Amino acid sequence: MSNPHDNMFDSLQSHVEHLRQLPIARLIADDIARPKDFALRVGPLYASFARQHYDRAALDALFGIAEAAGLPSAIRRLFDGHLVNATEGRAALHTALRSDLSDIEHVRGAAAQARAARARMAAMVDELLASGVSDVISVGIGGSDLGPRLVADALADAGSSPRLRVHFVSNVDGNAVRRTLAGLDPARTAAILISKTFGTQETLLNGTVVRDWLRNDSRVYAVSANVQRAADFGIDAHRILPMWDWVGGRYSLWSAVGFPIALAIGMEGFERLLAGAADMDAHVLATPMRDNVAVWHALTAIWNRNAMHAGSQAVLPYDERLRLLPNYLQQLVMESLGKSARLDGGVLTGHTVPVWWGGAGTDTQHSFFQALHQGTQIVPADFIGVIRADHAHESNHSALLANLLAQAEAFANGQISDDPHRAYAGNRPSTLLLLDMLTPESLGALIALYEHSVYLQSVLWGINAFDQFGVELGKQVASKLLPALQGDAEADDPVTRALLSEIRHRS
């Protein structure tokens, strides 16, 4: 199959030229059915694409590209455990961690492994709850940290079951672990080391500090695919939960990597998180493209990047509990889609992923929104809001929702002024995602939506969303520089040699 990315610009260019003469506000004014027709509801999630800078004809062209790329069959291949991670010869079976939507034998086997791991995890949760431990330190980095950290923080107040205080350490900077340990009682603290290979430098260094501080190996747990290395570290096998090579780190929060989540929100809450993601899986797998929210989201991303040439994408959650969502999505999206080589080994002729960034509203309105409203670059945005609050401060929540709706409106419509300093050009595209409430189910659905959108974008670009070779080079160079930093070797790079000299002189 030819890569649709090769002719994407040609097929969309006529629409782009036409739409440059029609601002978003005009598109909405001229199409009274647009607010309803450009929106979809999936369970607790409502998505409005009405303020994106495309019209019905451009959408038809985008869905034509999706059809040519075979998106429905690509979705089926993902769920059925085909080798979608072609560069590493692996399936990507994160959906099997939470849903059972395939009859393929090895996929059903993966789902059974996941259920068995959850049963063991539930027993460990009960064990820790009964042990007198009050705090747990989760040590990981990247996919072993960002997903659990996001969910545990977002749902910290969900439900009423007993839970533990979970703290996260990822940065190898000793200040991170020092600050985390300060104020904790080692006699009432346990630790979880999460590393697929159990060879991740940052995790092992921080894990060693935490283990030595605890002075009790019986309260050290691990999640890893390398049981032997974890055992060699001093962790008993019955306290080691499994990982598998068919799940990438940034897609792994649904697995035993979610152990910190279960400790923070209870095992029932964790199961509800999986159920919400499973519902989104079922929607994506069974729903025709025109009504499929993940397809809409992916095609919108393609339009903004390859037709409108947007170099960055903002994600703006208007809920303090989702403040870590931009951090999580940075890895999910940019590590998955930051590729320049096609699956067939060829070099891409166009751009893939923009830079993802953002922060929580309303704080961000008073930091970088100035550039979004009146800067020279147009930055598409995903606004995310929660309709019903879980607190008694009704006035605060009304103000939050008013700001959310106002900013999306102002982005699109702008404001005319005779004073150029007070003029707003508008025509800033955005998608608005609304959750009925922030629950484990709705958060699971939201995260799964982004996962599926990322995969579909990778299919359209003809790249692999499941490898991350670009992460390795810096690590390899760092391992070579450690002896040089300690004075036992010499760096090859002349600038690095000069920097090492300065560091040694000032140490």
Phi, psi and omega per residue, in radians:
M1 nan 2.280 3.100
S2 -1.194 2.652 -3.138
N3 -1.406 2.063 -3.122
P4 -1.070 -0.364 3.121
H5 -1.068 -0.465 -3.108
D6 -1.100 -0.602 -3.123
N7 -2.051 0.297 -3.075
M8 -1.095 -0.757 -3.119
F9 -1.108 -0.712 3.142
D10 -1.091 -0.758 -3.075
S11 -1.265 -0.419 -3.081
L12 -1.798 -0.224 -2.956
Q13 -1.099 -0.686 -3.131
S14 -1.098 -0.618 3.095
H15 -1.190 -0.685 3.132
V16 -1.086 -0.811 -3.123
E17 -1.078 -0.701 3.115
H18 -1.133 -0.779 -3.039
L19 -1.297 -0.364 3.081
R20 -1.070 -0.403 3.124
Q21 -1.581 -0.083 -3.065
L22 -2.191 1.750 3.111
P23 -1.128 2.822 -3.106
I24 -0.979 -0.751 -3.134
A25 -1.027 -0.662 3.119
R26 -1.198 -0.717 3.109
L27 -1.017 -0.709 -3.139
I28 -1.232 -0.748 -3.124
A29 -1.119 -0.592 -3.079
D30 -1.496 -0.112 -3.067
D31 -2.362 1.558 -3.003
I32 -1.145 -0.393 3.125
A33 -1.505 -0.113 -3.040
R34 -1.024 -0.818 -3.127
P35 -0.948 -0.632 3.137
K36 -1.464 -0.752 -3.042
D37 -1.274 -0.422 -3.127
F38 -1.732 0.553 3.140
A39 -2.429 2.616 3.117
L40 -2.418 2.598 3.005
R41 -2.051 2.314 3.031
V42 -2.269 1.795 -3.113
G43 0.963 -2.135 -3.083
P44 -1.459 0.118 -3.037
L45 -2.052 2.285 3.071
Y46 -2.062 2.266 -3.108
A47 -2.141 2.180 3.084
S48 -1.975 2.146 3.087
F49 -1.903 0.265 -3.029
A50 -1.145 -0.425 -3.123
R51 -1.755 0.373 2.951
Q52 -1.485 2.677 -3.031
H53 -1.566 1.034 2.958
Y54 -2.420 2.798 3.080
D55 -1.996 -3.018 -3.069
R56 -1.145 -0.628 3.133
A57 -1.167 -0.735 3.093
A58 -1.128 -0.666 3.075
L59 -1.087 -0.719 3.095
D60 -1.028 -0.729 3.116
A61 -1.119 -0.720 3.121
L62 -1.118 -0.783 3.119
F63 -1.167 -0.497 3.022
G64 -1.123 -0.705 3.062
I65 -1.102 -0.735 3.124
A66 -1.084 -0.725 3.122
E67 -1.118 -0.786 3.141
A68 -1.093 -0.581 3.141
A69 -1.398 -0.137 3.115
G70 1.192 0.781 -3.091
L71 -1.028 -0.770 3.137
P72 -1.009 -0.736 3.124
S73 -1.222 -0.553 3.078
A74 -1.128 -0.691 3.074
I75 -1.081 -0.787 3.130
R76 -1.064 -0.696 3.136
R77 -1.111 -0.657 3.111
L78 -1.086 -0.882 -3.094
F79 -1.175 -0.529 -3.108
D80 -1.549 0.136 2.998
G81 1.317 0.487 3.027
H82 -1.204 2.867 -3.085
L83 -1.373 1.197 -3.136
V84 -1.246 -0.376 2.995
N85 -1.597 1.333 -2.966
A86 -1.197 -0.611 -3.082
T87 -1.198 -0.391 3.106
E88 -1.970 0.049 3.090
G89 1.099 0.723 -3.051
R90 -2.292 2.703 2.871
A91 -1.355 2.948 3.032
A92 -2.216 1.608 -2.938
L93 -1.848 0.657 3.087
H94 -1.085 -0.502 3.103
T95 -1.147 -0.511 3.132
A96 -1.221 -0.249 3.086
L97 -1.266 -0.339 -2.990
R98 -2.342 -0.276 -3.107
S99 -2.458 2.762 -3.088
D100 -2.183 1.301 -2.967
L101 -2.023 0.354 3.124
S102 -2.369 2.537 3.064
D103 -1.681 0.023 -3.123
I104 -1.210 2.328 -2.967
E105 -1.036 -0.828 -3.072
H106 -1.237 -0.432 3.059
V107 -1.254 -0.755 3.084
R108 -1.091 -0.608 3.065
G109 -1.134 -0.695 3.087
A110 -1.108 -0.737 3.111
A111 -1.090 -0.665 3.104
A112 -1.148 -0.712 3.064
Q113 -1.051 -0.712 -3.141
A114 -1.120 -0.742 3.120
R115 -1.108 -0.717 3.117
A116 -1.113 -0.704 3.114
A117 -1.135 -0.688 3.109
R118 -1.123 -0.639 3.100
A119 -1.092 -0.763 3.082
R120 -1.119 -0.701 -3.137
M121 -1.110 -0.721 3.118
A122 -1.052 -0.706 3.117
A123 -1.120 -0.676 3.111
M124 -1.191 -0.646 3.070
V125 -1.041 -0.828 3.120
D126 -1.066 -0.717 -3.137
E127 -1.063 -0.780 -3.127
L128 -1.247 -0.635 3.102
L129 -1.112 -0.544 -3.112
A130 -1.569 -0.050 -2.970
S131 -1.566 -0.173 -3.024
G132 1.572 -0.040 3.072
V133 -1.237 2.386 3.120
S134 -1.943 -0.392 -3.055
D135 -2.332 2.546 3.088
V136 -2.294 2.341 3.087
I137 -1.798 2.098 3.087
S138 -1.692 2.103 -3.086
V139 -1.953 2.027 3.106
G140 -2.907 -3.041 3.067
I141 -2.718 2.688 -3.135
G142 1.126 -2.273 -3.124
G143 -1.118 -0.349 3.094
S144 -1.455 0.012 -3.088
D145 -2.288 -0.835 -2.939
L146 -1.127 -0.756 3.136
G147 -1.147 -0.954 3.078
P148 -1.008 -0.664 3.140
R149 -1.112 -0.797 3.124
L150 -1.023 -0.927 -3.026
V151 -1.183 -0.752 3.140
A152 -1.080 -0.673 3.122
D153 -1.252 -0.772 -3.076
A154 -1.142 -0.643 -3.031
L155 -1.887 0.372 -3.082
A156 -0.990 -0.510 -3.087
D157 -1.799 0.095 -3.076
A158 -1.348 2.428 3.063
G159 1.262 -3.009 -3.076
S160 -2.386 0.090 -3.103
S161 -1.232 2.733 3.100
P162 -1.028 2.471 3.105
R163 -2.605 2.985 -3.106
L164 -1.948 2.734 3.028
R165 -1.405 2.124 -3.093
V166 -1.923 2.282 3.135
H167 -2.055 2.543 -3.040
F168 -2.053 2.348 3.053
V169 -2.212 2.188 3.117
S170 -2.298 -0.810 -3.062
N171 -1.137 2.349 3.136
V172 -1.226 -0.251 3.055
D173 -0.956 2.142 -3.110
G174 -1.028 -0.390 3.097
N175 -1.113 -0.558 -3.118
A176 -1.128 -0.866 -3.121
V177 -1.250 -0.615 3.115
R178 -1.061 -0.812 -3.131
R179 -1.144 -0.624 3.138
T180 -1.170 -0.735 -3.103
L181 -1.259 -0.471 -3.098
A182 -1.057 2.224 3.117
G183 1.548 -0.141 3.095
L184 -1.624 2.652 3.124
D185 -1.758 2.012 -3.110
P186 -1.033 -0.460 3.142
A187 -1.258 -0.302 -3.119
R188 -2.106 0.424 -3.074
T189 -2.203 2.460 3.006
A190 -2.105 2.940 -3.123
A191 -2.386 2.580 3.032
I192 -2.172 2.164 3.038
L193 -1.777 2.134 -3.066
I194 -2.046 1.968 3.131
S195 -2.743 2.170 -3.097
K196 -1.030 -0.846 -3.108
T197 -1.571 -0.266 -2.956
F198 0.952 0.608 3.068
G199 -2.254 0.118 -3.113
T200 -1.207 2.094 -3.001
Q201 -0.989 -0.846 -3.073
E202 -1.066 -0.742 -3.102
T203 -1.187 -0.717 -3.125
L204 -1.206 -0.685 3.117
L205 -1.131 -0.850 3.112
N206 -1.162 -0.661 3.118
G207 -1.097 -0.646 3.107
T208 -1.136 -0.739 3.107
V209 -1.069 -0.789 -3.105
V210 -1.178 -0.770 3.132
R211 -1.059 -0.784 -3.140
D212 -1.126 -0.607 3.126
W213 -1.212 -0.654 3.133
L214 -1.170 -0.664 -3.077
R215 1.018 0.536 -3.129
N216 -2.746 1.709 -3.110
D217 -1.141 -0.306 -3.105
S218 -1.236 -0.188 3.102
R219 -1.953 0.418 3.056
V220 -1.941 2.160 -3.135
Y221 -2.018 2.865 3.127
A222 -2.497 2.661 2.942
V223 -2.198 2.048 -3.026
S224 -2.835 2.698 2.975
A225 -1.527 -0.190 -3.123
N226 -1.957 1.467 -3.080
V227 -1.086 -0.632 -3.088
Q228 -1.128 -0.783 3.122
R229 -1.105 -0.699 3.108
A230 -1.120 -0.682 3.094
A231 -1.143 -0.710 3.107
D232 -1.090 -0.479 3.098
F233 -1.261 -0.304 3.123
G234 1.939 0.262 -3.121
I235 -1.762 2.193 -3.117
D236 -1.132 2.500 -3.038
A237 -1.018 -0.575 -3.104
H238 -1.275 -0.154 3.075
R239 -1.859 0.319 3.126
I240 -1.982 2.102 3.090
L241 -1.699 2.640 -2.987
P242 -1.498 2.686 2.836
M243 -2.186 2.873 -3.079
W244 -2.377 2.681 -3.099
D245 -1.268 -0.153 3.105
W246 -1.568 0.186 3.030
V247 -2.272 2.107 3.066
G248 -1.359 2.713 -3.044
G249 -0.971 -0.769 -3.079
R250 -1.332 -0.065 3.059
Y251 -1.988 0.292 -2.882
S252 -1.829 0.014 -3.067
L253 -1.105 -0.328 -3.139
W254 -1.381 -0.192 -3.100
S255 -1.655 -2.831 3.062
A256 -1.095 -0.274 3.000
V257 -1.016 -0.414 3.071
G258 -1.396 0.152 3.087
F259 -0.876 -0.812 3.091
P260 -1.057 -0.567 3.094
I261 -1.103 -0.830 -3.132
A262 -1.063 -0.616 3.097
L263 -1.227 -0.599 -3.067
A264 -1.407 -0.643 -3.036
I265 -2.088 0.028 -3.122
G266 1.589 2.641 -3.112
M267 -1.123 -0.630 3.092
E268 -1.065 -0.738 3.101
G269 -1.087 -0.699 3.105
F270 -1.092 -0.753 3.109
E271 -1.105 -0.645 3.098
R272 -1.169 -0.639 3.060
L273 -1.025 -0.819 3.113
L274 -1.100 -0.675 -3.141
A275 -1.109 -0.690 3.108
G276 -1.127 -0.721 3.084
A277 -1.151 -0.662 3.122
A278 -1.102 -0.664 3.093
D279 -1.108 -0.703 3.088
M280 -1.172 -0.672 3.066
D281 -0.979 -0.835 -3.104
A282 -1.075 -0.706 3.099
H283 -1.083 -0.868 -3.069
V284 -1.105 -0.684 -3.093
L285 -1.266 -0.658 -2.959
A286 -1.755 -0.225 -2.971
T287 -1.663 2.311 3.061
P288 -0.967 2.673 -2.997
M289 -0.988 -0.702 -3.079
R290 -1.122 -0.366 -3.141
D291 -1.996 0.220 -3.024
N292 -1.734 2.001 -3.028
V293 -1.135 -0.599 3.118
A294 -1.181 -0.648 3.096
V295 -1.148 -0.789 3.079
W296 -0.997 -0.815 -3.094
H297 -1.120 -0.730 3.139
A298 -1.164 -0.795 3.141
L299 -1.130 -0.619 3.070
T300 -1.084 -0.746 3.099
A301 -1.087 -0.743 3.105
I302 -1.085 -0.789 3.125
W303 -1.024 -0.868 -3.084
N304 -1.147 -0.612 -3.122
R305 -1.416 -0.835 -2.955
N306 -1.720 -0.385 3.076
A307 -1.717 -0.822 -3.104
M308 -1.632 -0.108 3.028
H309 1.052 0.632 3.062
A310 -1.272 2.256 -3.091
G311 -1.642 -0.121 3.090
S312 -2.560 2.854 -3.106
Q313 -2.420 2.226 3.111
A314 -1.692 2.495 2.993
V315 -2.141 2.137 -2.902
L316 -2.250 1.495 3.100
P317 -1.350 2.175 3.064
Y318 -1.654 1.087 3.059
D319 -2.860 2.114 -3.074
E320 -1.001 -0.531 -3.126
R321 -1.189 -0.308 3.113
L322 -1.796 0.380 -3.082
R323 -1.086 -0.449 -3.131
L324 -1.576 -0.043 -3.129
L325 -1.043 -0.753 3.088
P326 -1.010 -0.712 3.112
N327 -1.058 -0.790 -3.141
Y328 -1.102 -0.788 -3.093
L329 -1.211 -0.492 3.060
Q330 -0.971 -0.820 3.124
Q331 -1.232 -0.861 -3.091
L332 -0.949 -0.835 -3.037
V333 -1.411 -0.877 -2.979
M334 -1.369 -0.566 3.061
E335 -1.277 -0.557 3.123
S336 -1.329 -0.692 -2.961
L337 -1.932 -0.009 3.128
G338 -1.411 1.187 -3.058
K339 -2.256 2.568 3.052
S340 -2.090 -0.050 3.106
A341 -1.853 2.317 3.073
R342 -1.314 2.866 3.118
L343 -1.002 -0.576 -3.128
D344 -1.458 0.098 3.129
G345 1.589 -0.173 3.104
G346 -1.274 2.931 -3.136
V347 -1.700 2.306 3.117
L348 -1.112 2.443 3.124
T349 -1.627 -0.248 3.120
G350 -2.112 -3.008 -3.113
H351 -1.589 2.594 2.961
T352 -1.831 -2.259 -2.879
V353 -1.081 2.391 2.943
P354 -1.348 3.079 3.054
V355 -1.390 2.157 3.100
W356 -1.664 2.385 -3.137
W357 -2.809 3.015 3.114
G358 2.792 -2.816 -3.115
G359 3.099 3.061 -3.037
A360 -1.462 2.315 2.985
G361 -1.396 2.607 0.215
T362 -1.662 -0.030 -3.131
D363 -0.962 -0.758 -3.046
T364 -1.186 -0.389 3.064
Q365 -1.049 -0.466 -3.095
H366 -1.804 0.288 3.058
S367 -2.217 -1.359 -3.021
F368 -1.805 -0.024 -3.126
F369 -1.102 -0.452 3.073
Q370 -0.939 -0.810 -3.138
A371 -1.179 -0.604 3.134
L372 -1.190 -0.641 -3.118
H373 -1.404 -0.755 -2.970
Q374 -2.186 0.096 3.093
G375 -1.298 3.025 -3.052
T376 -1.493 -0.222 3.103
Q377 -1.854 2.404 3.060
I378 -1.543 2.173 -3.103
V379 -2.037 1.874 3.039
P380 -1.046 2.669 -3.075
A381 -2.403 2.537 2.865
D382 -1.775 1.946 2.983
F383 -1.560 2.405 -3.135
I384 -2.273 2.225 -3.134
G385 -2.348 2.894 3.126
V386 -2.158 2.155 -3.004
I387 -1.229 -0.856 -3.067
R388 -1.871 2.261 -3.114
A389 -1.435 2.770 3.065
D390 -1.905 0.461 3.136
H391 -2.408 2.993 -3.050
A392 -1.571 -0.004 -3.033
H393 -1.580 1.294 -3.022
E394 -1.055 -0.689 -3.129
S395 -1.109 -0.706 3.102
N396 -1.070 -0.756 -3.090
H397 -1.201 -0.662 3.088
S398 -1.081 -0.736 3.109
A399 -1.120 -0.670 3.122
L400 -1.096 -0.831 3.130
L401 -1.140 -0.673 3.104
A402 -1.056 -0.743 3.108
N403 -1.148 -0.715 3.099
L404 -1.014 -0.929 -3.115
L405 -1.125 -0.677 -3.107
A406 -1.137 -0.743 -3.100
Q407 -1.168 -0.741 3.096
A408 -1.074 -0.709 3.112
E409 -1.149 -0.805 -3.124
A410 -1.135 -0.657 3.075
F411 -0.967 -0.813 -3.051
A412 -1.340 -0.792 -2.948
N413 -1.582 -0.541 -3.090
G414 1.128 -2.812 3.131
Q415 -2.780 2.270 3.129
I416 -1.457 2.436 3.077
S417 -2.626 2.519 3.040
D418 -1.187 -0.413 3.105
D419 -1.579 1.966 -3.086
P420 -1.050 -0.432 3.130
H421 -1.276 -0.339 -3.128
R422 -1.947 0.196 3.118
A423 -1.585 2.445 3.066
Y424 -2.045 2.069 -3.074
A425 -1.167 -0.500 -3.051
G426 1.156 -2.691 3.120
N427 1.086 0.486 3.054
R428 -1.658 2.005 -3.049
P429 -1.333 2.603 3.085
S430 -2.688 2.694 2.947
T431 -1.921 2.432 3.102
L432 -1.997 2.103 3.095
L433 -1.922 2.117 -3.134
L434 -2.004 2.274 2.993
L435 -1.775 2.408 3.108
D436 -1.015 -0.865 3.011
M437 -2.518 2.812 3.026
L438 -1.566 1.778 3.135
T439 -2.212 2.934 3.033
P440 -0.973 -0.680 -3.131
E441 -1.138 -0.809 -3.091
S442 -1.217 -0.645 3.097
L443 -1.161 -0.716 3.069
G444 -1.025 -0.743 3.123
A445 -1.126 -0.739 -3.125
L446 -1.085 -0.834 -3.127
I447 -1.120 -0.750 3.126
A448 -1.095 -0.636 3.070
L449 -0.989 -0.857 3.138
Y450 -1.111 -0.690 3.090
E451 -1.003 -0.849 -3.105
H452 -1.176 -0.671 3.090
S453 -1.050 -0.758 3.122
V454 -1.054 -0.809 3.137
Y455 -1.064 -0.767 -3.120
L456 -1.146 -0.653 3.040
Q457 -1.066 -0.707 3.140
S458 -1.116 -0.642 3.091
V459 -1.126 -0.770 -3.130
L460 -1.121 -0.620 3.114
W461 -1.498 -0.193 -3.130
G462 1.237 0.631 -3.128
I463 -2.138 3.008 -3.128
N464 -1.718 2.048 -3.138
A465 -1.438 -0.031 -2.919
F466 -2.078 0.039 2.976
D467 -1.873 3.019 -3.123
Q468 -2.740 0.942 -3.096
F469 -1.124 -0.425 3.128
G470 -1.130 -0.307 3.127
V471 -1.316 -0.402 -2.907
E472 -1.412 -0.602 -2.991
L473 -1.026 -0.870 3.140
G474 -1.016 -0.684 3.097
K475 -1.096 -0.725 3.134
Q476 -1.117 -0.746 3.116
V477 -1.130 -0.709 3.136
A478 -1.067 -0.722 -3.138
S479 -1.117 -0.578 3.093
K480 -1.282 -0.510 -3.082
L481 -1.457 -0.302 3.123
L482 -0.984 -0.853 3.090
P483 -1.060 -0.638 3.123
A484 -1.148 -0.668 3.120
L485 -1.139 -0.551 3.135
Q486 -1.540 0.046 3.090
G487 1.448 0.212 -3.090
D488 -1.745 -0.009 -3.139
A489 -2.743 3.050 3.138
E490 -2.090 2.375 3.109
A491 -1.259 2.592 3.129
D492 -1.406 -0.661 -3.051
D493 -1.345 2.256 -3.060
P494 -1.136 -0.642 3.111
V495 -1.168 -0.723 3.098
T496 -1.098 -0.673 3.105
R497 -1.062 -0.721 3.121
A498 -1.151 -0.695 3.124
L499 -1.164 -0.708 3.095
L500 -1.097 -0.671 3.104
S501 -1.087 -0.742 3.122
E502 -1.123 -0.739 3.138
I503 -1.094 -0.791 -3.136
R504 -1.116 -0.688 -3.118
H505 -1.123 -0.584 -3.054
R506 -1.703 -0.116 -3.101
S507 -1.275 nan nan
